[in-house]
Amino acid sequence: MKWNKALIKLFQGNGKHF
């Protein structure tokens, strides 16, 4: 999915949040 890559990128950038 297109948004899947975007979410992964955001998760990597905000890894601390998760």
Secondary structure per residue as TSV (DSSP state, phi and psi in degrees):
chain	resnum	aa	ss	phi	psi
A	1	M	-	360.0	144.7
A	2	K	H	-61.7	-49.2
A	3	W	H	-67.4	-20.0
A	4	N	H	-60.5	-45.7
A	5	K	H	-62.3	-39.8
A	6	A	H	-63.3	-42.5
A	7	L	H	-64.3	-44.4
A	8	I	H	-58.8	-42.8
A	9	K	H	-62.0	-42.3
A	10	L	H	-66.7	-41.0
A	11	F	H	-62.1	-41.3
A	12	Q	H	-64.3	-39.0
A	13	G	H	-70.8	-34.0
A	14	N	T	-111.8	40.1
A	15	G	G	-56.4	-33.5
A	16	K	G	-62.0	-35.7
A	17	H	G	-64.0	-29.9
A	18	F	-	-102.2	360.0
